[in-house]
Amino acid sequence: MTVTQTKPIELHYWPTPNGWKISIMLEELGVPYDLKLVNIGAGDQFKEEFLAIAPNNRMPAIVDPEGPGGEPISVFESGAILQYLGRKFGKFYPADERKRVEVEEWLMWQMGGFGPMLGQNHHFRIYAPEKLPYAMDRYLNEAHRLYGVLNKRLEGREYVAGEYSIADMAIVGWAKLWERQGMDIDKDFPNVKRWLETLYARPAVERGLAVGKEEREKINIAADKNVQSVLFGQRAS
């Protein structure tokens, strides 16, 4: 069944690996959406109107005015958003249970490991005020291990879980930052390199990665102490 979206989906977003997941998905689906930038360096993620739809003060989030039963629904957490959109539009998230499980395994692998561990690797390598050798080695080694898992998975496969899916969309935004993560995909992970090139060749992926690019380039997290204070000095109220 084909679902037609008549009213734009609100995408609350900032151009980061987690945000890119949803901009790519919406571009792939070709459905209308309104971009609502959440400047995480300025603290927009703590505003009450954003917390009303994303209580964990993390973007992305969406508001679909044509949710279940025709009523609006908000969804936070990037993996949950991908699953919701995949179910609603019947694309990039297979209905067959065996195929769906395979997609979900790799989506959860990204959500539980590839994203968080690479994020820690970024933090301790680039942003931490103190260079802590133990932490730097710990997360660099774990990032290398995870890239190895992905590289092995992609041996003889065009995509991560059978056909192109939300699993690929979830992983690509993190994997594209391999240089900043201290990885050498040319030497160590050729299957990952080939997979990245395959995804970059998709027009919707290219468009999704470009959403808000100019805003991202205005912020230098490594040099701006005020931005670092907002991003890394958060405390529960």
C-alpha angles and dihedrals in degrees: 000000000000116000118207118206109210100171120052119256113236111236113198100198153152122194101260132118091272093046092048091060091068099037088053092048093049091048091049091050092047093219123145117262138172117223116228107185115216105198100209091184090060095045099252088143089071096056115117094236090056094044088055089069100025109035093177089064092235128119147251107071133151137207113206110197089196100053129146111329090009092288125124119264131186122210128190131186115062096241092051090049092052091050093047093050091043092053095043097050098029094231136120091003111079122226093212105099098224092049092044092052089053091053092046093050091059094040090055090044088059095043095046102035122001095052101039096042094047089047091055090046089055092048099050095038098046115010110030111109090222123048103228109189095201094052093042093051093042095056096035090055093046091049089051091050092051092049086052091054090051093045092052092047091053094052104120092356128105093203136021099253111021109282123023107289149157087283090068091046091052095051104039098071091056096042093051088068094061095127093057088049092058094249128141105207093173091063105025108026112032094157090056090050092052092047092050091051089050092053094044088057091063109096093216092054090050091050093045093052090049096056108117093354093141090055092051090053092057091067125070103190094182092057103032111082093186091057090046090053091054095045102038105023097063119142130187111252 
